[in-house]
C-alpha cells in the first residue's frame, strides 16, 4: 500500500494534500509518512516475532530524530557508522545497548564514546582496527564486544558504488582470512568475539545472494566453533531494496518471505549439527524501512526549451538529492496537481552550477512554471546525503501523521551556513 496517492487530482501524503504542505513550509521540502515508516518496520519486526532476533535500523539511510524516536519506541536497535550517529540515537531516546557500530575507519575517540555507552557490538573490519580497539578498551578497563564483518565475495549484481561484498571492496575481512582474524581477536586481552556480520550491498531485489552469503557465514561459524570460538549472534546486514517506480522495474522480495528463508536455513543448520544451540539473528535494514516513506517536494521555477534538450528547472538540486547525480539513479517524478496540456520531454534539473545537477532525465511532463513536482521514493539517502554546495540551505523535513503535519527539521537559512566561520583579524 502506497501512502502517497492522487485524490481528486491532487497528490496526497496520507490524508494531507501536498500543496498545503508547500504553502505552509515552502519548497524544497522532504515529506515523510509516519504510517508508512511504522508499517515498513512492522514487516521486519512481525517476521521476527517469537525469534531471538533484533532489527537494527541502518540510520545512514535517514537519521532524522523523529524517525529514530518512532523506531526506538517500537523496539528497534540501530546500525551506526559514526560517533555522531550514536549521539543521535541517544538524543532520540534509543538504547545504546542495541547499537551495532559499523564502518571501516572508526577513530579512537569514537571507540571511547561507544565503549562509554556500552554498545552491543563493534562490527570490526580489519586487523589494525582490532588492535586499536583492544588498546582503547584496555585504557578504559573495558571489554569490547566485536563481530567481524566478513566479506563473502558474493556478487549482489547492483551498482558498483553500493556493492560491498566483493574482494575488491574496502569493506570487511576477506572470507579466506576470517578464521585467522578471529583467532587474533580471541587472543587479545580486551576483545570478546561475540558475533559474525556481513553486508554484501544495497538495493537488492532478490534475496538469493543474501542466502548464499548466509551459507558461507554458517560454514565459518562451524569452523570457529570447532576451535572453541562460540559466537552469540549472526548479523545478516541489510540490503533489501525498494521499487523506485521505473517502468518495467522489479518488485523487491517481500520482507517476510526473505526473513522466513533465513530462519528456515538457520533452523535446519541447528537441527542438523547444533541441537539446542541458540544464536541471535540481527538484521540491519535501512532503505527497506524508509525508502518509500518520503518524497521531495519541489516547485518549477522555469521551463527552458532547447534545440536538443528541454529543461524543467526546479528549486531542488543535486545538493538536496544526490542519488541521481552520484549513482545515475532513476527517481520517479510526479506532478502534484496534474493539469491538461501536451506533455513535453524534459530533463528535470536544479539551480546548482554543475552539469551533473539533474534529478531526472527524459521525462514526459505536462507542467507550467509554478507547478509542484514530487520526487518519489526519496526517504532513503535523500536528506542524509544532502549538502550546502553553492551556499544552499538544506531542505525542511516534515512528518505527516494522518491529517496532521509536523515540522521535524527547519529549513536552513544562509546565515546558518557561515555562522561557524570567521575572517582573519
C-alpha positions as CSV (number, residue, x, y, z in Angstrom):
1,X,0.0,0.0,0.0
2,X,1.4,3.4,-1.0
3,X,0.9,6.3,1.4
4,X,1.3,8.8,-1.5
5,X,-1.6,8.8,-3.9
6,X,-3.7,11.2,-6.0
7,X,-7.1,12.1,-4.6
8,X,-9.4,14.4,-6.6
9,X,-6.5,15.2,-8.9
10,X,-4.0,16.2,-6.1
11,X,-1.1,14.1,-4.7
12,X,-1.6,13.4,-1.0
13,X,0.6,12.1,1.8
14,X,-1.9,10.0,3.7
15,X,-4.8,12.5,4.5
16,X,-2.8,15.6,3.7
17,X,-2.6,17.3,0.2
18,X,0.9,18.2,-0.8
19,X,0.1,21.7,-2.0
20,X,-1.0,22.5,1.6
21,X,2.5,21.4,2.8
22,X,4.2,23.5,0.2
23,X,2.1,26.5,1.1
24,X,2.9,26.1,4.8
25,X,6.5,25.1,4.7
26,X,7.8,26.1,1.3
27,X,10.0,24.1,-1.1
28,X,12.1,22.1,-1.4
29,X,10.8,20.0,1.5
30,X,11.1,16.4,2.4
31,X,7.7,14.9,3.3
32,X,7.6,11.6,5.3
33,X,4.7,9.4,6.2
34,X,4.6,8.1,9.8
35,X,2.2,5.3,8.8
36,X,4.5,4.1,6.0
37,X,7.5,4.2,8.3
38,X,5.9,2.1,11.0
39,X,4.3,-0.3,8.5
40,X,7.7,-1.0,6.9
41,X,9.3,-1.6,10.3
42,X,6.5,-3.8,11.3
43,X,7.2,-6.0,8.3
44,X,10.6,-6.8,9.9
45,X,9.5,-7.0,13.5
46,X,6.5,-9.1,12.8
47,X,8.6,-11.6,10.8
48,X,10.9,-11.8,13.8
49,X,8.2,-12.4,16.3
50,X,8.9,-15.3,18.6
51,X,12.5,-15.4,17.5
52,X,15.7,-14.4,19.2
53,X,16.3,-11.6,16.7
54,X,17.0,-7.9,16.6
55,X,16.2,-5.3,13.9
56,X,18.9,-2.6,13.8
57,X,17.8,0.2,11.6
58,X,20.7,1.4,9.4
59,X,20.4,5.0,10.2
60,X,22.7,6.3,7.5
61,X,19.6,6.0,5.2
62,X,17.8,8.7,7.2
63,X,18.8,9.9,10.6
64,X,16.2,12.5,11.4
65,X,15.5,12.4,15.2
66,X,11.7,12.0,14.7
67,X,12.3,8.8,12.6
68,X,14.8,7.4,15.2
69,X,12.4,8.2,18.0
70,X,9.5,6.4,16.4
71,X,11.6,3.3,15.6
72,X,13.2,3.3,19.1
73,X,9.7,3.2,20.6
74,X,8.9,0.1,18.6
75,X,12.0,-1.6,20.0
76,X,14.4,-1.1,17.1
77,X,18.2,-1.3,17.5
78,X,20.4,0.9,15.4
79,X,23.3,0.3,13.0
80,X,25.6,3.3,13.1
81,X,28.7,4.3,11.2
82,X,30.0,7.3,13.3
83,X,30.1,8.7,16.8
84,X,27.8,11.4,15.6
85,X,25.2,8.8,14.8
86,X,25.5,7.3,18.2
87,X,24.8,10.7,19.8
88,X,21.7,11.0,17.5
89,X,20.5,7.6,18.8
90,X,20.9,8.7,22.4
91,X,19.2,12.1,21.7
92,X,16.3,10.3,20.2
93,X,15.8,8.0,23.2
94,X,17.3,4.9,21.6
95,X,19.1,2.2,23.7
96,X,22.9,2.2,23.1
97,X,22.9,-1.5,24.2
98,X,21.0,-2.2,20.9
99,X,23.6,-0.4,18.8
100,X,25.9,-2.0,16.3
101,X,28.9,0.2,15.2
102,X,29.9,-0.5,11.6
103,X,32.4,1.3,9.3
104,X,36.0,0.9,8.2
105,X,37.5,4.0,9.8
106,X,36.4,4.3,13.4
107,X,38.6,6.7,15.3
108,X,39.9,6.2,18.9
109,X,37.6,8.9,20.1
110,X,34.6,7.2,18.5
111,X,35.6,3.9,20.1
112,X,35.8,5.6,23.5
113,X,32.4,7.2,23.1
114,X,30.8,3.8,22.1
115,X,32.5,1.9,24.9
116,X,31.4,4.5,27.4
117,X,27.8,3.9,26.4
118,X,28.2,0.1,26.5
119,X,27.0,-0.5,22.9
120,X,26.0,-4.0,21.8
121,X,28.8,-4.7,19.4
122,X,31.5,-3.3,17.1
123,X,31.5,-4.6,13.6
124,X,35.2,-4.8,13.1
125,X,36.6,-4.6,9.5
126,X,40.4,-5.1,9.8
127,X,43.2,-6.4,12.0
128,X,44.5,-2.8,12.6
129,X,41.1,-1.8,13.8
130,X,41.1,-4.8,16.2
131,X,44.4,-3.8,17.7
132,X,43.3,-0.1,18.1
133,X,40.0,-1.2,19.7
134,X,41.9,-3.5,22.1
135,X,44.2,-0.7,23.1
136,X,41.4,1.8,23.7
137,X,39.3,-0.7,25.6
138,X,42.3,-1.5,27.8
139,X,42.9,2.1,28.7
140,X,39.3,2.3,29.8
141,X,39.4,-1.0,31.7
142,X,36.6,-2.5,29.5
143,X,36.0,-5.4,27.2
144,X,35.0,-4.6,23.6
145,X,32.4,-6.9,22.2
146,X,33.1,-7.5,18.5
147,X,31.9,-9.3,15.4
148,X,33.9,-9.4,12.3
149,X,32.4,-8.1,9.1
150,X,33.2,-10.9,6.8
151,X,33.4,-10.2,3.1
152,X,32.0,-13.4,1.5
153,X,32.8,-12.4,-2.1
154,X,29.2,-12.7,-3.2
155,X,28.2,-10.6,-6.1
156,X,24.9,-8.7,-5.4
157,X,24.7,-7.5,-9.0
158,X,24.0,-3.9,-8.1
159,X,25.6,-0.5,-8.9
160,X,29.3,-0.8,-8.1
161,X,29.1,2.1,-5.6
162,X,26.7,0.1,-3.4
163,X,28.2,-3.4,-3.9
164,X,30.2,-4.1,-0.7
165,X,30.8,-7.9,-0.5
166,X,33.3,-8.4,-3.3
167,X,37.1,-9.0,-2.9
168,X,37.8,-5.5,-4.4
169,X,35.6,-3.8,-1.7
170,X,37.2,-1.6,1.0
171,X,34.7,-3.2,3.5
172,X,35.1,-6.3,5.6
173,X,37.6,-9.0,6.2
174,X,38.1,-11.4,3.3
175,X,36.4,-14.8,3.8
176,X,39.7,-16.7,3.4
177,X,41.3,-14.5,6.2
178,X,38.4,-14.6,8.6
179,X,39.3,-17.6,10.6
180,X,42.8,-16.3,11.3
181,X,41.4,-12.9,12.2
182,X,39.0,-14.4,14.7
183,X,42.0,-16.2,16.3
184,X,43.8,-12.9,16.6
185,X,40.7,-11.3,18.1
186,X,40.2,-14.1,20.6
187,X,43.8,-13.8,21.8
188,X,43.5,-10.0,22.6
189,X,43.0,-9.2,26.2
190,X,40.3,-6.6,25.8
191,X,38.4,-8.1,22.9
192,X,35.5,-10.5,23.2
193,X,34.3,-12.0,19.9
194,X,30.5,-12.4,20.1
195,X,29.2,-12.4,16.5
196,X,29.7,-12.5,12.8
197,X,28.5,-10.0,10.3
198,X,28.2,-9.4,6.6
199,X,26.6,-6.8,4.3
200,X,27.1,-7.5,0.6
201,X,25.4,-4.5,-0.9
202,X,22.4,-2.3,-1.2
203,X,19.2,-2.2,-3.3
204,X,18.9,-6.0,-3.7
205,X,15.6,-7.0,-5.1
206,X,16.4,-10.8,-5.0
207,X,17.4,-12.5,-1.8
208,X,19.4,-15.3,-3.5
209,X,22.8,-13.5,-2.9
210,X,21.9,-12.9,0.7
211,X,21.1,-16.5,1.3
212,X,24.3,-17.5,-0.5
213,X,26.2,-15.2,1.9
214,X,24.3,-16.8,4.9
215,X,25.5,-20.3,3.8
216,X,29.1,-19.0,3.9
217,X,28.7,-17.4,7.3
218,X,27.2,-20.7,8.7
219,X,30.2,-22.5,7.3
220,X,32.5,-20.1,9.2
221,X,30.5,-20.3,12.4
222,X,31.0,-24.1,12.4
223,X,34.8,-23.7,11.8
224,X,35.1,-21.3,14.6
225,X,33.1,-23.5,17.0
226,X,35.4,-26.3,16.3
227,X,38.2,-24.1,17.6
228,X,36.3,-23.1,20.7
229,X,35.2,-19.7,19.5
230,X,31.5,-19.8,20.0
231,X,29.5,-16.8,18.7
232,X,26.3,-15.4,20.2
233,X,24.9,-13.7,17.1
234,X,24.8,-13.8,13.3
235,X,24.3,-10.5,11.6
236,X,22.9,-10.6,8.1
237,X,23.3,-6.8,7.5
238,X,20.8,-5.1,5.3
239,X,20.4,-4.7,1.5
240,X,16.8,-5.4,0.6
241,X,15.8,-2.7,-1.8
242,X,12.6,-0.9,-3.0
243,X,10.8,-0.3,-6.3
244,X,11.7,3.2,-7.4
245,X,8.8,3.3,-9.9
246,X,10.8,2.8,-13.1
247,X,8.8,1.3,-16.0
248,X,9.4,-2.4,-16.0
249,X,11.2,-2.3,-12.7
250,X,11.1,-5.4,-10.5
251,X,9.4,-5.6,-7.1
252,X,11.7,-6.5,-4.2
253,X,11.4,-9.8,-2.4
254,X,8.8,-9.5,0.3
255,X,10.5,-8.9,3.7
256,X,8.5,-11.7,5.4
257,X,9.5,-14.2,2.7
258,X,13.2,-13.3,2.9
259,X,13.3,-13.5,6.7
260,X,11.4,-16.8,6.7
261,X,14.0,-18.3,4.4
262,X,16.8,-17.0,6.7
263,X,15.2,-18.5,9.8
264,X,14.5,-21.8,7.9
265,X,18.1,-22.2,7.0
266,X,19.3,-21.4,10.5
267,X,16.7,-23.9,12.0
268,X,17.9,-26.6,9.6
269,X,21.6,-25.9,10.5
270,X,20.8,-26.1,14.2
271,X,18.7,-29.3,13.8
272,X,21.5,-30.9,11.7
273,X,24.5,-30.1,13.8
274,X,23.6,-28.0,16.8
275,X,20.5,-29.2,18.5
276,X,19.8,-26.8,21.4
277,X,22.3,-24.3,20.2
278,X,20.9,-20.7,20.4
279,X,22.1,-17.9,18.2
280,X,20.6,-14.4,17.8
281,X,19.9,-13.2,14.3
282,X,20.4,-9.5,13.6
283,X,19.2,-7.6,10.5
284,X,20.3,-4.1,9.5
285,X,17.7,-2.7,7.1
286,X,17.8,0.9,6.0
287,X,16.3,1.7,2.6
288,X,13.7,-1.0,3.1
289,X,12.3,0.8,6.1
290,X,12.5,4.5,4.9
291,X,12.9,4.5,1.2
292,X,9.3,4.7,0.1
293,X,8.2,6.6,3.1
294,X,9.2,10.0,1.8
295,X,9.1,12.4,-1.2
296,X,11.0,15.5,-2.1
297,X,8.5,18.3,-2.8
298,X,9.8,20.9,-5.3
299,X,8.5,23.8,-7.4
300,X,9.1,24.5,-11.1
301,X,11.0,27.8,-11.5
302,X,11.4,27.9,-15.3
303,X,10.8,25.9,-18.4
304,X,13.7,26.3,-20.8
305,X,13.3,24.8,-24.3
306,X,16.4,23.9,-26.2
307,X,17.5,22.5,-29.6
308,X,18.4,19.1,-28.2
309,X,17.0,19.2,-24.6
310,X,14.1,20.8,-22.8
311,X,14.8,21.7,-19.2
312,X,12.4,21.8,-16.3
313,X,14.3,23.9,-13.8
314,X,13.1,23.3,-10.2
315,X,14.1,24.7,-6.8
316,X,15.5,21.4,-5.6
317,X,19.0,20.4,-6.8
318,X,21.8,17.8,-6.5
319,X,22.7,19.2,-3.1
320,X,19.2,18.2,-1.9
321,X,19.1,14.8,-3.6
322,X,22.4,13.3,-4.6
323,X,21.4,9.9,-5.8
324,X,20.7,10.7,-9.5
325,X,24.0,12.6,-9.9
326,X,26.0,10.1,-7.8
327,X,24.6,6.8,-8.9
328,X,22.7,7.8,-12.1
329,X,19.7,6.6,-10.1
330,X,16.2,6.6,-11.6
331,X,13.7,8.5,-9.4
332,X,10.0,8.7,-10.3
333,X,8.7,12.2,-10.8
334,X,5.1,13.0,-10.4
335,X,3.1,16.2,-10.9
336,X,1.4,17.1,-7.6
337,X,-1.7,18.5,-9.4
338,X,-1.7,17.3,-13.0
339,X,-3.5,19.5,-15.5
340,X,-4.3,19.3,-19.1
341,X,-2.0,20.1,-21.9
342,X,0.5,18.4,-24.1
343,X,3.3,16.5,-22.3
344,X,6.8,17.6,-23.2
345,X,10.0,15.6,-22.7
346,X,12.1,17.4,-20.1
347,X,15.3,16.9,-18.1
348,X,14.4,17.9,-14.5
349,X,17.3,19.9,-13.2
350,X,18.2,22.2,-10.4
351,X,19.9,25.6,-9.9
352,X,23.3,24.3,-8.8
353,X,26.2,25.4,-11.1
354,X,27.1,21.9,-12.3
355,X,26.2,20.0,-15.4
356,X,25.7,17.0,-13.1
357,X,22.9,18.8,-11.3
358,X,19.9,16.7,-12.5
359,X,17.1,14.9,-10.8
360,X,15.5,13.1,-13.7
361,X,16.1,12.8,-17.4
362,X,13.8,12.4,-20.4
363,X,10.5,12.6,-18.5
364,X,7.2,13.3,-20.1
365,X,5.6,16.1,-18.1
366,X,2.7,18.5,-18.7
367,X,3.8,21.3,-16.4
368,X,3.9,25.1,-16.1
369,X,6.1,27.5,-14.1
370,X,5.0,27.4,-10.5
371,X,3.7,23.9,-10.6
372,X,4.7,21.4,-7.8
373,X,6.5,18.2,-8.5
374,X,7.2,15.3,-6.2
375,X,10.4,13.2,-6.4
376,X,9.1,9.9,-5.2
377,X,10.7,7.2,-3.0
378,X,13.1,9.8,-1.6
379,X,13.0,8.7,2.0
380,X,16.4,7.0,2.0
381,X,19.7,8.6,1.1
382,X,18.0,11.9,0.4
383,X,18.4,14.4,3.2
384,X,21.3,12.4,4.8
385,X,23.4,12.8,1.7
386,X,22.4,16.5,1.1
387,X,25.0,19.3,1.3
388,X,25.3,23.1,1.3
389,X,27.0,23.3,-2.0
390,X,26.6,26.8,-3.5
391,X,25.7,28.0,0.0
392,X,22.2,26.5,-0.4
393,X,20.4,25.8,2.9
394,X,19.2,22.2,3.2
395,X,15.6,21.5,2.8
396,X,13.0,21.4,5.5
397,X,11.7,18.0,6.7
398,X,8.1,17.3,7.8
399,X,6.3,14.2,9.1
400,X,2.7,13.5,8.1
401,X,0.6,11.7,10.7
402,X,-2.8,11.3,9.1
403,X,-4.1,14.9,8.6
404,X,-1.5,16.3,11.0
405,X,1.8,17.7,9.7
406,X,4.8,18.2,12.0
407,X,8.0,20.1,11.2
408,X,10.8,17.8,12.2
409,X,13.7,19.9,10.8
410,X,13.6,23.5,10.0
411,X,14.9,24.8,6.7
412,X,18.4,26.2,6.9
413,X,19.0,29.9,6.4
414,X,22.2,31.0,4.5
415,X,23.4,32.7,7.7
416,X,23.3,29.4,9.5
417,X,25.8,28.1,7.0
418,X,28.6,30.5,7.8
419,X,27.8,31.1,11.5
420,X,30.8,28.9,12.4
421,X,33.2,30.7,10.1
422,X,35.4,33.8,10.8
423,X,37.6,36.2,8.9
424,X,41.2,36.9,9.6
425,X,41.8,39.7,12.1
